[in-house]
Amino acid sequence: MTDTRTHGDMTVVVTGASGRTGRRVAEAARAAGLTVRAASRATGFDWRDPSTWADVLRGADAAYLAHPTDVGAPDAAGAVGALAREAAGLGVRRLVLLSARGEEQARPTEEALAGAGADWTVVRAAWFAQNFSEGPLVEELRQHGELVFPGGGVGEPFVDLRDVADVVVAALTSGDRYAGRVLEVSGPRLLTFGEAVAEIAGETGRALRYRAVSAREYGENLAGFGVPEEEAAFLVELFGAMLDGRNAHLSDGVQQVLGRPPRDFADFVRDGAAAGTWRAAPVS
């Protein structure tokens, strides 16, 4: 049965609403006229504490789920499955999960969502363009003018998170159109990590470099930065698999859902450079 209500009648829970993806989903949902219920520790919601879930979910029509570490993390399937079942039991009719293209470790989490009893959609995203502008990678570029990462020479169609957010909101608000479907989204062209850094360098005028290392060496670097051993080991395994070339292809999810091409990496770089994202960190 098709839902005939207007977007303004819909309340959507956005997990991780202050984070990299959730913040943009919340913005896109509000722009589409939805009532957004932000779910983060700041609002009393905690993925690791099921007692905090019901108050956030009760009375909502839909929810966006983004696991706080990684969709393929060892605890992700259990947490997403439990939250999705609770949501369905409280009458939340539609759930959209953020997943990752080519990440086999994420499949149990996707299956847990599908078995929860609500209409579901999985959005499998390519590597985010915004990983270069938010988080640890941008700090390396700002402070050292160099990005050390296990990306090798593999091509990746970096996707703009604004496109991911727009696809998520479309899945939340399009009735049954995307129910029970997996939507794969990417940018419009392949770039190696070295080429991506070179585009940032060209736009900013800084002499930025990319240095490829093995996944194992990167894991040793993470351990040196204080990342827990178990988490570092998971990331080594994840990057070793995800960056083996399996994702060196384009996906048409953005065009399919939004009816327009995805944003190009060059547009992201132009916006970031204008905002001073990669300005050199001041010398202390």
N, C-alpha and C positions, 0 to 999 in steps of 0.2 A: 504494500500500500504506500502511495506517495505522500510525503509530508507536505501539506499545503500551507503551513504557517510561514509568516515572514521571518527574515533573519532576526529582526528585533525581538521576536518571541522566544528565541533560542538562547539558552545559557550553556556555555562551553567551559569546562574545566581545562586549564592549561598547566600541565606539570612543568616544573623548571621555568616558571614564568619570568624569572629574573636572569636566566641563563642565555647562552648564545642563540639557541634555536627558539626556546620558549618565548623569549622577549619579542622576537619577530612574529611568531605565530599570534601572540596576544595583540600586537599592533595591527596585524592584518585582519584578525577577527573583529576587532573594534571598528576598523575601517569598513568592514562589510556589514556592520550594524548588529553584530552579536553582542550579547552580554557576556563579558569575560570574568570568570572566577579564577583568579591567580592562585596557583598551588605551589608554594615553596616553603622553605623553613621559616622565612620571614612572616608568612601567613599561618603558620602552625601546622603545615603539612610536611611529613617526613616519610620518604619511601621506605625507610627501615623500621618504621613504627606504625603497624597496621591500625592501631587505635586512633590515629589521626586522619584516617582516610574517609570515614563515613560522613563526617561533618562537611567535608569539601565536596563530596560526590552527591549527597542527597539533594534531590530537586533539580539536578543538572540534566540537560538533554544529550550532551555529547562530551567527549574528553579527548584531549591530545596527550599521548603518553610518550615521554622521552626518558629512558632510564638514565640515572644521574652519572654513571661511569661509562658504560658501553653496552649496547644492545646485545653483544655477544659475551659479556662478562659472566663468570660462573654463576652468579646469583641473579642474573637478569630474568631468566625464564620463570623462576619461582616467584619473584617479586611482581613481574608484569602479569603473570597468570593470576596471582592472588588479587591484585588490584583490579584487573579486568573482571574477574568473577564478582567481586564486591560491587563494582560499578553496575554490572548487569543486574545483580540482585536488588539494587536500589533504583532501578528503572532508567539508568543511563542507556539510551538506545544505540548510540553510535560511538565507536572508538577508532581513533587513528593512531597508529604506532609509527614512530620514526625508526627506520632500520637503515642498513648499509648495503650497498651493492657489493656482491661478491664475498660477503662475510658469512662463511658457512657456520661459524659459531653462533650467528644470530638466528638460525632456523628454529631451534627449540623455543626461543622467545616468541617468534612469529606464530608458531604452532600453539603456544599457550594462549596467545591472544585469540586465535581463531576458535579455540575450544571453550571460550568463556561464556558464550550465550548471548552476546550482543552483535549487532551488525559491525563489521570491522573492515578496515582498510590498512594496508601496510604501504608506507612511502619509503622506498629504498633509495637512498641518496648517494651520489658520488661524493668524493672528498670535497669539503666545503672550501670555497674561495676564502671565506672569512677566517679559516685557520691561519692564513697569512697575516691577518690584521688584529686578531684577538687571541690571547693566550700565550703560551711559552714561545711559539715560533716568532712572533713579532718582537718579543723582547730580545731574542738573539740578533735579529736584524737591526734593531735600534742600538743595542749596546755594543755589538761586535762587528756589525756589517757583514755577517756571515750566517748562513743557515746550514747547520749540520743535521742531516736527516737521512734515513735509509730508503730514499725514493729511487736511487739509481738513475737510470735513463728511461724509466718506464713512463709512458704517456698516461695522463689522467685528465678527464673532462671536468675540471673544477666547476662546481655548481654554486651559484649565488644563493645565499640563505633566504633572500627575499623571494626568490622563485620557489624554494622549498616551502616557505610559509604560505605563499599563495596557493600552492597545490594542496597543502594540508587543509586550508580553509575551504577550498572547493570540495574536497572530499567530505568535510564535515557538513556542508550545506547543500549538497546536490541530491538529496533524497537517497534513493537506492542505486543511483548510477554507478557509484564506485564501491558498493558493498561487496565484500568477499573478494576484492581484487588487490593485486600487488602493483603499485605504480613505481616505475624506476625513473629517476630524474637525474639529469646531468647537464653540464654546460654544453655549448655548441661546437667545441673543438678540443682536440687533445693537446696538452702541453706537458713537457717533462717538468719536474720540480726546478731544474736548472733554468729552463725557459721561462717559468713563472717568475722566478727571482730576477731574471734579466729584464722582464717587462716592468717589474717594480723599480729596478735600478734605472731604467731608461726614463720612466715618468718622474722619478724623484731627483735624478741627477746625482745620486749617491753611487759609490763603487761597491755595490753589494755582490756577494759571492754565494754560490751554493757548493757545499762539499758533501759528496755522497759517502756514507759509511754503511757497513753491514748492520743488519737488525741486531745482531749480538753486540756489536760495538756500541750501538745506540743504547741498548739496554744497560750496558756498563756505565754509560754517561748518566742515564736516569738514576741508577743506584747512587752515583756520586752526588747527584742533586738531592738525594734524600727520599726518592720514590721508594715505597716499600717493595721488598724483594718479590713478593707474589704478584703485585701489580706490574712491576717491571717485566717479569717473566711472561705475563699475559700479553703485554704490549709487544714484546719481541716476537712472540708467536703470531700475533695479529698482523703486525707490519710485514713479517716475513711472507705471510700468505697473501695479504691484500695488495702488496706491491710487487707481485710476481708477473704482472702483465695481464691478469685475468680481467681487469677493469679498463683496459686500454681500448674502449669502444664507447660510442655515444648511445644514449637512451633518449627516447622521444616523449617521455612522460610530461614534460612541461608543455610542449606543443599540443599533445593529445588532450590535456586537461584544460589548459588556459587559452588554447587557440592562438598562441603567439610563440615566437622563438624564445629560447632561454637567453638571459642576459649574458653578455660576453665577459670574459675575465678582464679584458682591457677596460670595460666600463667600471668594474669593481676597482681596478687599480687607479683609474683616473679620480674616482670619488675619494678613495683612501688617501691618495697623494694630496689632493686639495684640502683634506681635513688634517694633514700633518701626521698621518698614522705612522709613517716610517721615518720621521725626523730623528736624527741621531740623538741618543740620550746624552744629557749634559755630563761633562766630565766632573767627577766629584773631587 
